[in-house]
Amino acid sequence: MSDFPNKARVVIIGGGVVGTSTLYHLGKKGWTDCVLLEKNELTAGSTWHAAGNVPTFSTSWAIMNMQRYSTELYSRLADEVDYPMNYHVSGSIRLAHSKERMQEFERACSMGRYQGIPMEMWTPEEARARYPFLETHDLMGVLYDPTDGDIDPAQLTQALAKGARDLGQKILRFTPATGVTQHDDGTWTVHTEKGDIACDYVVNAAGYYAQRVGEWFKQYGGRTVPMMVMSHQYLLSEEIPEIEAWSKENGKKLPLLRDVDISYYLRQEKNGFNLGPYEPNCRAHWATADDPMPEDFSFQLWNDDLDRIEDIVTDAMERVPALGTAGVSRVINGPIPYAPDGLPLIGPMPGVKNAFEACVFTFGIAQGGGAGKVAAEWIVDGHTEWDMWAVDPRRYTDYTDHDYCVQKGMEVYGNEYAMHFPHHEWPAARDKKVSPVHARIGELGGVMGVYNGWERANWFAKAGDDTSLEATHTWGRSGPWEQRIREECEAVRDGVGVLDLPGFSRFNLSGDGAAEWLRGMITGGLPKAGRMNLMYFSDDCGRILTEMSCLRHSEDHFTLITAGAAQWHDFELLKNALPAGLSLTDHTTEYGTMIVTGPRSRDLFQAIGTEADLSLPWLSHQPATVAGRPCALARVSFAGELGWEVHCANEHQPAIYDAILAAGAKPFGMYALNALRIEKGYRAWKGDLSTDYSLLEGGLDRFVKLDKPQDFPGKAAILRERQQGVKKRFVTLIVEAGDCDAPYMSCLWHDGQIVGETTSGAWGYRVNASVALGMVRADLAVPGTALEVEIYGQKCRAVVQEDQPLWDPANERLRA
């Protein structure tokens, strides 16, 4: 081929809506020498049979941002690239059958308003007036989104492709990639049947083939892509005269309807309906040895399987009786990829330099526009405008085996519209990673939650407590757990508690020059040998990238401890910048951690025979022996009381844990720890600490040393921001809350305007108040300022507190 490109800056593998959107957005950012490879024709995978719905609704801030951007892009794209498209902005209504669903809608409505989406809450009567075919007798209310609608997936993809070509990008159809080779300098060669292409970066946008493509990267540090494939059906009805008459009279389509409690959408399609169920009795495909994925499934479908969806279809016909007057004209049954949480993978490919993922999209049409923007930002800028941890591929680590992915994918699909209550833990594919004392935790009544695959106790139940999943179906703080959390917090406040914390991310760094290298990576300073402190990493924009605890053993020997969820993210941050001669190793799975904390914690260690100096000050660490077993003691407590972290090899943990329990420590869980830390104003990663905020906005000024000689990432941006002043400020709020505490991204109001948002909230059992941490317009971050927090539709008074911990503001208890 004379025009075959032998070189490109980026090669994208996959020609669906996400691949073409990424190519288009790379071109918009000035990278116009990129190539997209498609094994068949554009849209041949999940894109061609997609229904094409384009909602903005989400209870994830990141996903709502991405979907909102898609709607904004699609509304202007036809003119922007001069390619006509069928894009119908019909609006949508979501039906609520319960108080809890109404609360979810109110929360999404509030988030939408903050992002500029004019969502509204309607009464059933208001919905019926706008959708006269709707039965409303059993509804509590309706959420209306005027920006919702549908688009032709093939036209959208071709429009993005035309826009990319017009910018100079190349698209090679019927050119399957056959493999990749990475070179010593980190660049790539992508192999195809028509020739090789040398490039700087590769993007896996291969849709439901993404796992197969991902295998090529394993020899360069990659892993099996965490995904599976679901069979998704939707029905197209014959034409219905009443629908045709209504559309002619009103000059538009009916709003798209979603009955989320029953689990389907119903959309006007020409003069009939498109009915798309998400049935609990769902089916995975290509998940077993007797059902292998074919080499090429382009433009293909499976046979109908209507028995699975019969009950949902019946319900839809009762909700909109006009649907029951028409027959079925066509059934679409095609493959849709699912990640274990139902969200896509967008960002750096874990373990592989200069490789990215933009794949496993369950709602690729709705998210495709925003996904292309995000992927292009990752590739060109090395960071994204919005914090996108919700879709970062590194959110999964080594527990996502095939069994896990299939079980979770089916669970997510069968609960596609389910509410994600704060105390609910999904039951599928559990116990993938457990601590050495997991069985003992269960005997003590531990009610478990999952943290980066690790099982941790959320709370400890007593005999007779309701630990059913049904008990967790509430947005409120009250439930069988509430009294137990209170008791656990009081035990830590008045006596001593112990928390088993498996899965703390733990890295060892050593080698000549390690200290100097770290100084150039972090915003602040390093501790002395035998001491520990917090280190913050900034991106080039001065935003909060991550936080690590640094334990210094000697001049150039460190242990770095970070959040369980951050394991692959933070290890990669260090590894990708590591100079030759330094050693960085991950010991997360080899050690256990126990938090022993409370005013009697020193007495407990003395009682069980501890060979350690228990008089060493706060933020010290030392090798020790507890109950005859070797360990390390770090004098620090995320609970904000006198206490130590006990770090030990897995084989020693059972003996140490049993000795601590026998000496009178009360086991406590993650819910209590969250309540305790929020009273101290301690930040949590990817809630309070995220790239949505700068270090200065986050109130982390004391961890920033602009006068040090090292030119750490973000230094210039932070210096500039310090000179210009911050736009937001981190605050602690006391909230006059009702039954619910403020969830992440609850709007803060002042004088009828949204002026900020909460980043976390919980009941503080030591201060006996509802506490929220958040970000507010800088001029309002003054102690005593009265604001309002919107919690599930209710505006609650909130008062800005002094910039210090609510509990033990002088840290006297920690230092005792």
CORWOCOR-V581672 format. One record per run of one state. SS is the DSSP state (H for helix, E for strand, C for the rest). FROM is the first residue (numbers start at 1). TO is the last residue. If there is no record, write none. Layout:
ss->[SS,SS]
from->[FROM,FROM]
to->[TO,TO]
//
This chain:
ss->[C,E,C,H,C,E,C,E,C,H,C,E,C,E,C,H,C,E,C,H,C,E,C,E,C,H,C,E,C,E,C,E,C,E,C,H,C,E,C,H,C,E,C,E,C,E,C,E,C,H,C,H,C,E,C,E,C,E,C,H,C,H,C,H,C,H,C,E,C,H,C,E,C,E,C,H,C,H,C,E,C,E,C,H,C,E,C,E,C,E,C,H,C,E,C,H,E,C,H,C,E,C,E,C,E,C,E,H,C,E,C,H,C,E,C,E,C,E,C,H,C,H,C,E,C,E,C,E,C,E,H,C,E,C,E,C,H,C]
from->[1,7,14,17,29,35,38,53,54,61,82,87,89,92,97,99,115,120,123,124,131,141,146,150,152,153,167,170,173,177,183,188,193,195,205,207,221,228,238,241,251,256,260,264,270,272,278,284,286,306,320,321,326,328,339,345,349,355,360,364,382,389,392,393,396,402,415,433,434,438,444,446,452,454,461,470,473,480,495,497,501,505,511,514,520,531,539,543,555,557,563,564,576,583,587,588,591,598,601,608,610,612,620,627,629,635,643,650,663,666,668,670,680,685,686,689,690,694,695,701,704,715,725,728,736,747,751,753,765,769,778,781,786,792,794,801,812,816]
to->[6,13,16,28,34,37,52,53,60,81,86,88,91,96,98,114,119,122,123,130,140,145,149,151,152,166,169,172,176,182,187,192,194,204,206,220,227,237,240,250,255,259,263,269,271,277,283,285,305,319,320,325,327,338,344,348,354,359,363,381,388,391,392,395,401,414,432,433,437,443,445,451,453,460,469,472,479,494,496,500,504,510,513,519,530,538,542,554,556,562,563,575,582,586,587,590,597,600,607,609,611,619,626,628,634,642,649,662,665,667,669,679,684,685,688,689,693,694,700,703,714,724,727,735,746,750,752,764,768,777,780,785,791,793,800,811,815,816]
//
